[in-house]
Amino acid sequence: MSDQPSEASRPPERSPEAGTQQQQQQQPQQQQQPQPEQQPQPEPQSPAPAATAVPDQAVKTTATAGAPPAGPGNPWQYGAGAPGARNSPGDGVTARLRPPAPPLMRPAVLWSVLATAVVSALFLGDGLGVNLLIVAVPAALAAFFAARSAGRRLRPWTATWAVGGLVLLAVPALRDAGWPTFLAVVSAFALGSLALHGSRSWLGVLIGSLGLFDSVVPGIIWGVRGIRARADGSRARWGAGLRTTAVAVVLLVVFGTLFASADAAFADLLGDLMPDVSLGEGPWRIFLFALGLAGALAAAYAAAAPVRWDGITVSSGKPRGRVEWALPLIVLNLLFAAFIALQLVVLLGGYEKVRAETGLDHAEYARQGFWQLLWATLLTLLVIALALRWAPRGGSRDRTLVRAVLGTLCVLTLVVVASALRRMDLYVDEYGLTRLRISVAAMELWLGVVLVLILAAGVFGARFLPRAIAVSAAAGVLAFGLISPDGLIAEQNVQRFEARESAGIDIDYVKDLSADAVPALDRLPEPERSCALRIIQREVLDTDTPWYATSWGEARAKEILEKRPVQGDGRDCYRLGTDGVRDGYEPDDDGYDPY
């Protein structure tokens, strides 16, 4: 693409070359004529910015302001060039990245935005469940219609982000636990923002995932202008639409009330389907209406006029010499290799020697090193990023050196990841699974996936690396929610109790799990079962949650507890889990356990 501004954004003017030639032609004439003649006044022209009087080279420099100088890159680096400048340099970085203002809001966009606001007010006030998907559908339609009216086409990556965001919203509909639901909702928002902005560079993907916030205020202004324009030009149609809507609502209320009073089954069905909105919840519902309205307007505006966050670039660091760059990394690789050799000795049967020297059993040995290995993995990724910034970029030999040194570091780090996961497996087998343990294990596993993607980028190119890492993160959040972490924690602890009843089960911990854990805890014998399920039963059976705010896990737990409610009055629970034992081991003197 050319660095010149587009024809649509260039003001009408004469070219600089033409103006220079005209001045050169007029100078000899002025020298030959001692007495200046009266020249006719030219016709007034539209004012042009100051940038129109500079040569082409200056225009090119302005269009590419902020972009790094071109040069040979390393095999893992990818950066998108800044788009052509559409505004004057004094408008700021964000202004240079913005496209022209979108066209006025079309009726399809307006009705989709209003539907999002109404659905938000009706369905989001009672909790999270399938209602998030219900709200997301009209919001996505508003963005689609706005992008179509602005002439944007649906691209493969845009569809990938959009579909991924909608799929992530299925987690609240399936799981009752709040922590995987929170991760899924945040990730769905990030993917939706990426779908609207279409970013592909490192900074573009990072900022673009939060870029929807930048469109909230412009989107509201754009919506107000669109409504005013539509209202001024079609007052008769607005009046007809309001009258039609009012008549339809009156008919539904009258005949719905008659049918509900005539048949009890229809009344129950109607009561289950309709949201329970009371007058006292008016301020809360108004807030949800405004929230849905602002969110849908922001999504539609970003779809019609997305900010090109890829234009924000960071220049590469100064290339270092081969020896200066490679020597510290080679020393680090040797340290990794020595550590991995010791790990292989321990895993292949040399643990007795380590135990004799340290006095630690398997679980204590695993617990002692997991967090250190997790931090080692994170720091290795930081080292790789900094090494790529100052990597030598002189030619093919430098690229081969970078691939060899950093590729070796990635492979060795993968072995460290495997060692950390093995340590966590030993610790969980001894003391049971908890939310923190399954979370950090999932984090370590995802870091291993990132290392594999970096290795692949070194071989096949890094064009898709930022987006591939974002996809892997979203896929990890989706998988984490679908496996039901609370259900997996309960299942593992119940299996430990069934295999080794002497190890016991931590009632104080499992009783605070969500309704997703009920199917596994239901297999416990009495009184452990009733003690573990008493709090969950109170939360599930004593709350009247509507269908759109009830997850599948909560509905399944309610069915189980209605068939087999808890027994006793809870006196036996004081004997269980209160003897100072937690997860099968005695805590330290200070009672602190990082797990």
Summary of the structure (lengths in Angstrom):
residues: 595
radius of gyration: 32.3
end to end distance: 53.8
largest distance: 117.2
contacts: 1775
relative contact order: 0.10
helix: 70%
strand: 0%
